[in-house]
Amino acid sequence: MTIEFWPRRRKPRAAPKPKPRRQRRPKLPIRAGQAHQKLSQAIICGDHELASWLDLVVKQDLVIGPPDAVKDLRERLDAVMEPLPA
């Protein structure tokens, strides 16, 4: 007489769906230098969501710093966010 041990489930458990990565966004308002760095990161990585988030933050005047730095950031964002020529 043998003792048989059966698995609790007949089918193997399905692999869990991967969770989307948590988006790391700094607390607002952000400094102009940090906004420049985030824009550079978005350009290098091709992260459209980060660029559009940064555009929204700048339009809501949540970027603090010297006025000339904020103006430069706005100009750079306008150049980046304009649609590509068809």
N, C-alpha and C positions, 0 to 999 in steps of 0.2 A: 504494500500500500504506500503510495507516494502522496505527498502534500503538494498541491499545485497552487502557485501564487499567480493570480490573474491581475493584469493592470487595471487600475480604476476606470480608465477610459479606453475604449476600443480604438478610437481615432486619436492620433496625436493632436495636441492642442495647437491651434492656429497661432502663427506668430503675431504679436501685437502690432498694430499699425504705428508707424513712426510718428511721433508728435512733431508739429512744426516748431522750428527753432524760435525761441523767445527773442523778439526784437529788442535790441539794446538801444534805448533812447535816453539821452541825458535829461536831467531835470531842467525845466524851463524857468526863466530865460537863460540862454546860453551866451557865452562870450563870442565876440566876432572871430577871434583866432580859432576857437574850437569849431565854429561853424565852417570856417575855411578848411580845416582839417577833415571834417565830415564830408564836405563837398569833394575834396580830393579823393577821399576813400570811395565815395560813390562813383566817381569817374573811373578810377583804376579798377574797381571790382565790377563795374557795370551794374550797380545796384540802383535800379530805377525807383524802387520804393523809398530808399533813403534820400535820393535826390528830390523826389516830390514832397517828402515830409519836410525836408530842409527848406524847400521853396515855400511851403505853407507857413513854416515858422517865421521866415523872413517877412512874408506878406502880412502876418499878424503882429509885426514889430516886437517879436520876442527875442531879438538879438540885441545884446547890449555891448557897448564899447565906443571907441572914438567914432565920430560921425564919418570921417573919411574911410575908415576900415569897413564900416557897415555899407557905405556907398560902393566901395570896391566889390564887396561880396554880392550886393544886388546886381551890379553890372556883370559879374562873372556868372551868377545864376541865370540871368537873362540870356547870356550867350549859350549856356549849357542846355537850358530848357526849351530853347526855340526849336520848332520842328525841323527835321532834316529836309533838304530840298528834294523834290520828287524827280 
